[in-house]
Amino acid sequence: MPPVSDSTTAPHVAVIGGGICGLAAAHRLAHRGVRVTLLEAGDQLGGLGTFFRHDDHWVERFYHCVMPTDDALLGLLGELGLRDSVGWRETTMGMVVDGRRHPFNSALDLLRFSALRPHDRVRFGVVSLLLRRLGRGRDLDHLRTEDWLRGLYGDVVWERLFAPMFGSKFGAAFGDVPALYLWQRLGRERNVATRGYPAGGYKTVIDALRASIERAGGTVRTSAPVRRLHSAGDSAILTLTGGEVLGADHVVSTLPLPLLRRISDEALVARLPRTDLPYQGVVTGVFFLRRAITEHYWTPVLHSGTEFDGVVAMSELAGTEANGGHHLVYVMRYTDRDSQLYLDDDAAIAARWAAQLRGLYPELGPDDIARVRVFKAPFVEPVYPLGYLSQRPAVAVEDTNLLLATTAHVYPEVTSWNSSVALANDVTDRIPAGRDQPAIAEPAR
């Protein structure tokens, strides 16, 4: 029989997945005196916050920012002693339509926005000012985004702006996503918005979480994929690569439900939520440029002949020092993990996207693109059906010791590090604390 690697002298929680939700859950549990083991299949922690080395610096594979309203995330950063390390900047939005670049922040910008006819610009401005108010008291969870926005803004604005933007995010089902998702997003983001970025990047946050978990007695393991999960009665058995067996009193799974089904035994699969959400993956190109191409942090790209549909100029938020003086730009395309683009060769995507970026920004000279890296993630954005509030799976799986903490559970909040931390806090509150522990306090500096 394979060896069991833990003792049974104290309650034990296994956390599957080392993204921000799993890390936050393990951090919370460890500091409540719970014996916790975090298991990450990959060789890095962080999930979508993983990173790569560029010269002497670490760079995120996918872009992130902190919003001033991210109370759960800022609270966690405070516990880690990192809240004051967040640098805040006012950022702006651009828009590229038909290959033409526009600022998209003020009333004057909108009046000059030639991608819409003058009366559509006025209608866009008035409705946008009232949109949050217009959504109050309505059952937006059962209202299609297309029906709501097309009715408010008209056919032209929907087809010129919103349809390609939502199509890029959610794929073919974009019009059917509940309007509640957009309404919640409007509460978090604005065209002109103060955004933050932690000094040292998100690797600093991930490293601090690991250190905090281990300092409190928890165990963090990478390259430790769970091959089989068996839940019976008051215990769970996790089989790892190589036949190692780990026992646990509770399991917190942060895996997308389709992945959790693959590792669960037959009895557990029968108890898991029966409806798996479809997910959009993402392909991201990370460009290191020798010159700036835009002053806008975020620029949707519409009707412009590019495979990517957005440009994020991260250096407008984080500066260039952390990237060896280069201007860091992310371009991205949300897409199904079975799509031709997702399956395409990284080098081929990099070459095409470099040519397309030069097409949008012809001021880029032959030597201005210093480096391009392409990264992919298969499970990024759930595509929510109408009425999802009533369909959202429960956190606790009935008659098991399994708790779920996945992106399928954050709705109607926007998928983000903040909503993941808030979910981790909620899930871990359901697990009994271990030995008496003082409240988590910010480390002395």
N, C-alpha and C positions, 0 to 999 in steps of 0.2 A: 504494500500500500504506500502511496506517495506520502512524504513527510508533511505534517501539519506544522506551519511555521510560527504559530503564535500560541501563547498559553491561554488558559481560560480563567485566570485569576481576577480579571476585572472586565466590565462591559467593554466591548470593542465595536467600533464603527469603521467600516470600509467605505471610502469615497472613491467612486470610479470616475476618472476623468480629471485632468489637471489643468483645465481652463480656469478662467476667473471665477466661475461659479463653484467649481470643486475646491479651488484654493481658498476662497472665502469661507466655504463651509468647513473645511478642515481647520482653518485658523480659528473660527468661532468655537468649534467643538473642543479643540485642544486647550483653549483658554478657559473652557468650562470644566476642565478636569476629565474629559472623555478620552479614552485611549483610541486614537484614530490612526488609520493607515490610508494614505492617498496613493492611488495606483494610476499612473499615466502610461498609456501605450507607447507614445512617442519618446524621442530622446530629449525633448524640451518640454517645459511647463509653459502654460500660457494660452493654449488653444489658438484663437485668432490673434492673440498677442505675442505669438512666437516671433523670433527675430533672426537676423543673419549678420555676419560681420562684414563691414565695409571699411577697409584699411584698419584703423585702430578704433573704430566705433561700431556700436551695435545699432541696427536699424530694424524697425518693425516690418514684418512682411505685409501687413495690412494696416491701413491708417486708423488712428483713434484720436479722440479728443475728449476732454472733460468739460461738461457744461456746469454753470453756476448752480443749476437746479438739481444736480446729481447728488442728492443728500446722502443716499446709501453709500455711494462710492467715496464721497468726500469724508464721510464718517470713518470708513475703513482706512483711508489714507491717514486720517488723524491718529488712529490706533497704531499705525505703523511709523508714526513720526514723519510722514511725508506730505502732509497737507500744505504746509508752508512752502514746499518745494515746487508747487504748481505755479507756473508762470502764466499770467492771463493777458490776452490781447483781444482787441476788437477786430473781428474778421468780417469780410464782405463776400458777396456772391456775384458771380458773373453768369452769363448765359451765352452759349454758342448755338445759333440757329442758322441752318443753311450755310454753314461755314463762316458766318459773320459773328464777331464778338461784340457783346453788349455788357455794360454794367447793369446790375439788376437789384438796386437797393433803395432808391429814393423815388419820390413822386416824379421828379424831373427825369430820372432814368426811365421810368415807365412811359412818360409822355414821348420820349425819344425812341422807344422800343419799336423799331420798324418791322419786326417780325409779326406784329399784329396791326390790324387796321385801327385808326384813331378811336372809333367808338368801342371797339373790343378792349383797347387799353384802358379806357375810362371804366368800363364795366368790370374789368379785371381788378382795378384798384379799389373800387367801391366794395365789391364782394369780398376781396381779400381782407379788407379792414373789418368786415362784419362776420367773417366765416366762423370764428370761435363762438360768437354770440348766436349765430344762426344754428349751430349744432346743439346748443343747450336744450335739454328737455326732449330731444328726439331719440328714437330708438335707432341709433346709428349702427348698432351691431347687426341689424337686419336690413340695412340699406346699402345697396351696391355703391361703391365709390363712383363708378361711372354715372349712375343715375343721379346721384347727389350733385356732383360737380358739373355734369353736362347741363342739368337743370338750372344751376346757379350762374354759371359762367357762359353758357351757350355752346353750340357745336364747334365753332371755330377755335375757341380757347382750349376746349377739351382735346380736339384732334391735333392742334398745333403744339401744345405744350404738355398737357397732363397725360394724354395717352402714351406718348413715347417715354415720358418719365416713369409712369407706373409700369409700363410694359418692360422697361429695362430692369425694374426692381423685382417684379413678380411673374414675368413670363406671360404665357398665353392667357392665363386666368386673371390678368391684372384688373380688369373691369369689375370682377366679382368680389374683390377683397372688400371687407366691411369698411364703410366710411369712418367707423370709429377709430380705425388705425390711423388715418390721416389726421383726424381731429386731435388724437393724443400727440401725434408728432408735432403738430402746430404749437402745442403747449410747451414743447422742449426746444424747438429750433426756430430761428428767424433768419431772414436774409442778412441783416446786420446783427451780429451776435458776439458777445464775449465768450471766448473759448479758452480752455486751459490745456497745458501740456506739462507733465511732470519732468523736472530736471533729471537728466540721465535717461529719459525715455521710459517706456513701459517695462523694460527689463529690470529697471530699478524696483518697480512695484512687485514684479514677480519674485525677484530675489528676496525682497523684504518679507513677502508672505511665506516663502519657504523657510527662511530663517526663523520667523515667528512661530510657525508650526513646530519646527524641530526644537526650538528653545522651550516650548511648552510641553515637550515630551512626545509629540506626534512623529510619525514616520512618513517620509515622502519618497516615493520610488518612481523613477522614470524607466522607460523601456520595459514596462511590466504590464503587458496587455492581459486582460482577463479573457480567457478562452471559454469559460463555462460558469454560469451562475445558477446555483441550486438553492432554493429557499424552502425550508420545511420547519413548521412549528416556530419555535423561538430562536432559530439560528439560521445562518446562511453559510454556504460553502462556495468559495470562489476558487476555480482552478486556473492557474496561471500557465504561461509558457513553460515548457519543461516538466510539467506535471506537478509543480508546487501547489499545495493546497492551503488556503487561508480561511480560517473560521471567523465569523463576525456575528455580533448580536443584532446589528442593524447595517443596512447598506443604503448609501445615498448614491444614486446614479445620475450623472449629468449627461449621459450619452443620448443623442437623438434616438427616439423610440425605434426607428428601423434598425439601428445598430444594436440596441438593447435586446430586441427580439432575436437577433442572430446568436447571442451568447446565452440566452436564457433556456432552461430546460423546459420540457413540454408542459409541465404543470404550471410553471410560472408564466409562460407565454399565454396560457388560457386566462390568466388573471390580469394581464396587462391591458391597457386601453385598446379597444378594438380598431379604432380609426387612427391610422398614421397620417400625419400631415405630409403633403408634398413639401419639399424644400428646394429653394434655389441655392446653388453653389455660386462661387465667384472666381473669376480669373482677374488677377491684378498685375499690372506692370509697374515696377518701381524704377523711376528714371532719376539718375544723378546728372544734373545739368550744370554747365559752367556759366549759365546766365539765367536770370529770372525770365519767365514768359508771361506772368500775370500777377497782378496785385491781389487777386481774389483767392480766398481759401478754397471755395467750392464753386465749380462751374459745370452744370449739366451741358451735355453736348447732344443736340437734337437735329435730325434731318441733315447730317453733315457728312455722310459717307464713311463714318468710322465704325470699327467693330466695338470700340469702347464707347461708353455713353456718359462718362463723367471724368473730370480732372480735379484733383485735390492738390493744391500747392501747399504741402506741409510746411515748407520753410517760411511761409507767411505767418504761421503760428509758432513754430519751434525755432526759427532762425536757421542759419547755415553752419554754425560752429560745430554742432553735433554731427554733421555729415562731412567733415573735412573741408568745409567751405563750399560744398556743392549745394545747389538748389534741389531739394527733394520734391519730386512730383509723382503722385500716384494716379494711374488711370485704371479704370475697372469696367468689368462687364459681369453682371449677375446672369447666371445661366444654369440650366440643368446639368447635372454631373454626367449625363449621358450624351450631351450635345457634342457636335463635331468640334466646336471651339474648345470645350473643356478637354477633349481627348487629344487635341492637336499638340504638336511638339512645341516646347517652351521657346526654343531658339527661333522657330518660324513665327510664333506670335510676337516675340520681341522685335524681329525685323519688320514685320508688317506694321506694328503699332508705332515704331519709331518713325516710319515713313508717314503714317497718318498724323502723328503729332506735329511733324514738320509741316504738313499740309495746313494744319490749323494755325500754327505759329511759324510762318515762313522766316521770321527773324532768327530762328535757330540755324546757326551755321553748321558746316560739315563736321566740325570738331566739338560742337557744343553739347552733344550727348556723350557723356563720359562713360556711362555704364547703364545697362538695363538688366533687371532681374524680373522673372515672371514667377508668380506663385498662385496656387489654386487651393480652394477649400470646398469640400463637397456639400456641407450642411451649414448654411449661413442664415438664410432668411426663410422662416416658415411662411407658407402661403395659406392664410387663414380663410376658411369658408364663412359664408353668412351664418349668423347666429352662433358664433364660436364660443361666446361666453357660457352658454349652456352646455356646450360640448367639451369644453376644456377639461382635460383629464385631472382627476384628483391627484394631489401630491402623494398621499399614502395609498399604496396598492393593497386592496382589501385582503385580509387573512394572510398577509405576509409581513415581513420586517423590512420591506423595501420602500424607500421614499424616492420620488422622482423630482429632479430639479433641472428642467430642460427649457429650451427656448419655446417649447410648446406651452409652457406654463406662465410666461411673462405677459401674454396678451391680457388687456389691451395696451400695456406699456410697450414702448418701442424697444426692440432688441438692442441692448447696449451693455456695457460693463456695469452701468448703474443698476439696470433692471436685474441683471444676473446676481449682483451682490445683494439686492433687496430680496430676491428669491432665496438665496442661500441663507439669509438671516431667518426668513420665515420657516424654511424646512428644518433648520437645525434647532429652532425653538420647540419642535415636536419631539426631540430626543432628550430623554432625561439626562441631567447633568451628572458628572462624576463627583469626585471629591470637591469639597468647598474650595472655591477659587475667588480671589478678589476680582472686581470688575476690570475689564481690559482698559488699561490706561496707556496714553501716549508715552512712548519711551523717552527717557531723559536725553537731552541733546547737549 
